[in-house]
């Protein structure tokens, strides 16, 4: 990590807020404390060598009287661009794919069952620029494009479900662009996709410059042979990935109530 990067909010709080007040500040910001999970040595080594941070927490679901606890381990990746935005589009995309592939390997070593990538993860988050080019060149077919093919290999290799949000180019409907999440199963199969329904239009900021409102509704996907299900809602997450000022991070949580997690 370069000296100009902001490591994390937690680190900043711990550095500048006295310990007696720190616990209350964290409670207000994050809610009640959760139990940290130990990071496997091999995963920690990947993070150190790859310059990304790994955090893992256990979030308990309410206990039931008649059923045993079930768990699912979920990984959430927040990363940054690798090459300058002046580099050729293909080189930018491929560099991001390579980096995220290493983070996905660390997630697998941590026992992650469902891995979530960030919005438009395979490109700079350029939707705030109001420029169509070259950013729309990153759009690709949701089922057969190079990013989905890459994600399918990861899902098969690591035996996890992966949620891959990309800029979709819909060749069936005149190359319409959509903000799409592709759901890839553990065998590398494309389970389905969902398109973002809500498009922000605030002043002269209009995301329909790039893509249109989705037409898939709020789908629920069965993602394994157990009772695991995933439902999508429109949630805005502004990530500030256009410049590499934030350190990349892999966040892992476990102990939910959606199906069996292998070996957990």
C-alpha positions in Angstrom: 0.0 0.0 0.0 1.4 3.4 -0.9 1.7 6.2 1.6 -1.1 8.2 0.0 -3.8 5.4 0.5 -6.4 5.5 3.2 -6.1 2.1 5.0 -9.4 1.9 6.7 -11.9 3.8 8.8 -11.3 1.5 11.8 -7.5 2.2 11.7 -8.2 5.9 11.6 -10.6 5.7 14.6 -8.2 3.6 16.6 -5.4 6.0 15.9 -7.1 9.2 16.9 -9.9 8.4 19.4 -9.0 7.6 23.0 -9.8 4.0 24.0 -12.5 4.8 26.6 -14.6 6.5 23.8 -13.6 4.2 21.0 -16.0 1.3 21.9 -19.0 3.7 22.0 -18.0 5.3 18.6 -17.8 1.8 17.0 -21.1 0.9 18.5 -22.8 3.9 17.0 -21.2 3.4 13.6 -21.2 -0.4 13.3 -23.7 -1.7 15.9 -23.0 -4.3 18.5 -19.5 -5.9 18.6 -19.0 -9.1 16.6 -16.6 -11.9 17.1 -13.5 -11.9 14.9 -12.5 -15.1 13.1 -8.9 -16.1 12.9 -7.4 -15.9 9.3 -5.7 -19.0 8.1 -1.9 -18.6 7.7 -1.9 -19.4 4.0 -4.7 -16.8 3.3 -2.9 -14.2 5.4 0.3 -14.8 3.4 -1.6 -14.2 0.2 -2.9 -11.0 1.5 0.5 -9.8 2.6 2.1 -10.7 -0.7 -0.8 -9.3 -2.7 -1.1 -6.1 -0.7 -4.7 -6.6 0.4 -6.3 -6.8 3.8 -8.4 -9.7 5.1 -11.0 -9.3 7.9 -13.3 -12.0 9.1 -16.2 -11.9 11.6 -18.8 -14.2 13.1 -22.4 -12.9 13.1 -24.7 -15.1 15.0 -28.3 -15.7 14.0 -31.1 -16.1 16.5 -31.0 -19.6 18.1 -33.9 -21.9 17.3 -35.3 -24.6 19.5 -36.0 -27.3 17.0 -33.3 -26.9 14.4 -29.5 -27.1 14.7 -27.5 -24.0 13.8 -26.7 -23.8 10.1 -24.0 -21.5 8.6 -22.9 -19.9 5.4 -19.6 -18.1 5.0 -19.8 -15.0 2.8 -16.9 -13.0 1.3 -17.2 -9.4 0.1 -14.4 -8.0 -2.0 -13.6 -4.3 -2.2 -10.7 -3.6 -4.6 -9.0 -0.9 -6.6 -7.9 -0.4 -10.2 -4.5 -1.8 -11.1 -3.4 0.1 -14.2 -3.9 3.8 -15.1 -7.2 4.6 -16.8 -5.2 5.7 -19.8 -4.1 2.1 -20.4 -5.8 0.1 -23.2 -9.3 -1.2 -22.1 -8.4 -4.9 -22.4 -5.2 -4.5 -20.3 -7.1 -2.6 -17.6 -9.8 -5.3 -17.4 -7.3 -8.2 -17.5 -5.2 -6.7 -14.7 -8.2 -6.3 -12.5 -9.3 -9.9 -13.2 -5.8 -11.2 -12.3 -5.8 -9.3 -9.0 -9.3 -10.3 -7.9 -8.4 -13.9 -8.8 -5.7 -13.8 -6.1 -8.1 -12.3 -3.6 -10.7 -15.0 -4.5 -8.0 -17.6 -3.8 -7.6 -16.2 -0.3 -11.4 -16.3 0.2 -11.4 -19.9 -0.7 -8.6 -20.6 1.9 -10.9 -18.9 4.4 -13.7 -21.3 3.6 -16.0 -18.8 1.8 -19.1 -20.4 0.3 -20.6 -17.3 -1.4 -18.2 -14.6 -2.8 -19.6 -11.2 -3.7 -17.7 -8.8 -6.0 -18.4 -5.0 -6.0 -20.5 -3.1 -8.6 -18.9 -3.0 -12.0 -15.9 -4.8 -10.5 -14.0 -5.4 -13.7 -13.6 -1.7 -14.7 -12.9 1.7 -13.1 -16.1 3.0 -11.5 -16.5 5.7 -14.2 -20.2 6.4 -14.0 -19.5 9.6 -12.1 -17.6 11.1 -15.0 -20.5 11.6 -17.4 -18.3 10.3 -20.2 -19.5 7.4 -22.3 -16.1 6.6 -23.8 -14.0 4.6 -23.3 -16.0 3.3 -20.3 -18.8 1.7 -22.3 -16.2 -0.4 -24.0 -16.0 -2.5 -20.8 -19.5 -3.7 -21.4 -19.8 -7.4 -22.4 -22.2 -10.3 -22.7 -23.4 -11.5 -19.3 -23.4 -15.2 -20.2 -20.5 -15.6 -22.6 -18.2 -12.5 -22.0 -14.6 -12.9 -20.9 -15.3 -11.7 -17.3 -18.1 -14.3 -16.8 -15.8 -17.0 -18.3 -13.1 -16.0 -15.8 -15.6 -16.1 -12.9 -16.8 -19.5 -14.0 -13.3 -20.8 -13.8 -12.9 -19.4 -10.3 -16.3 -20.8 -9.1 -15.3 -24.3 -10.4 -11.8 -24.1 -9.0 -12.8 -23.0 -5.5 -16.3 -24.6 -5.3 -18.1 -21.4 -4.4 -21.0 -19.3 -5.6 -19.9 -16.0 -7.0 -21.9 -12.8 -7.6 -20.3 -10.9 -10.5 -21.8 -7.4 -11.1 -20.7 -6.1 -14.6 -21.8 -3.7 -17.3 -23.8 -5.9 -19.6 -24.1 -5.5 -23.3 -27.3 -7.0 -24.5 -26.8 -8.0 -28.1 -30.3 -9.4 -28.4 -31.8 -5.9 -27.8 -29.7 -3.6 -29.9 -26.6 -3.6 -27.6 -28.6 -2.1 -24.7 -26.4 -1.7 -21.7 -27.5 -2.9 -18.2 -26.0 -2.8 -14.7 -26.1 -6.5 -14.2 -25.2 -9.1 -11.5 -24.4 -12.5 -12.9 -24.9 -15.4 -10.4 -22.4 -18.3 -11.0 -22.8 -21.6 -9.3 -20.2 -23.9 -7.8 -19.9 -25.9 -10.9 -19.3 -22.8 -13.0 -22.8 -22.7 -14.4 -24.6 -19.4 -14.9 -27.6 -19.7 -12.5 -29.1 -16.4 -13.7 -28.7 -12.7 -13.7 -30.5 -9.6 -12.3 -30.4 -6.1 -13.7 -30.3 -3.0 -11.4 -33.8 -1.5 -11.3 -33.2 2.0 -9.8 -31.1 4.4 -11.9 -30.0 7.6 -9.9 -30.9 10.9 -11.6 -29.7 13.7 -9.4 -29.3 17.1 -11.0 -27.1 16.6 -14.0 -25.9 13.2 -12.7 -27.8 10.6 -14.7 -26.6 7.0 -14.7 -28.9 6.3 -17.7 -26.0 7.9 -19.7 -24.5 4.4 -19.4 -27.3 1.9 -18.8 -31.0 1.6 -18.5 -33.4 0.6 -15.7 -33.4 -3.2 -15.3 -36.3 -5.4 -16.5 -35.7 -8.5 -14.4 -37.5 -7.5 -11.2 -36.2 -8.7 -7.8 -35.3 -12.3 -8.4 -34.6 -15.1 -5.9 -31.9 -17.6 -6.9 -31.4 -21.1 -5.6 -27.7 -21.3 -5.5 -27.0 -24.9 -4.3 -28.5 -28.2 -3.6 -29.2 -27.1 0.0 -31.5 -24.3 1.1 -29.2 -21.5 0.1 -31.1 -18.7 -1.6 -30.0 -15.2 -2.7 -32.3 -12.3 -3.3 -31.2 -9.0 -4.8 -32.3 -5.5 -3.8 -31.0 -2.2 -5.2 -28.4 -0.9 -2.8 -26.1 2.0 -3.7 -22.5 1.5 -2.6 -20.2 4.4 -3.6 -16.8 2.9 -3.7 -14.4 5.6 -4.9 -12.5 3.2 -7.1 -11.7 5.6 -9.9 -8.4 6.5 -8.2 -6.4 4.0 -6.2 -6.7 5.8 -2.8 -8.4 3.1 -0.8 -6.7 -0.1 0.2 -8.3 -3.3 -1.1 -10.0 -5.5 1.4 -11.6 -8.9 1.7 -14.4 -9.1 4.3 -15.6 -12.5 5.5 -18.7 -13.1 7.6 -20.1 -16.4 8.7 -22.8 -18.0 10.9 -26.0 -17.0 9.1 -29.1 -19.2 8.8 -29.2 -20.0 5.1 -28.2 -23.6 4.5 -25.3 -25.8 5.3 -21.7 -24.6 4.8 -19.3 -27.4 4.0 -16.8 -28.3 6.8 -18.1 -25.5 9.1 
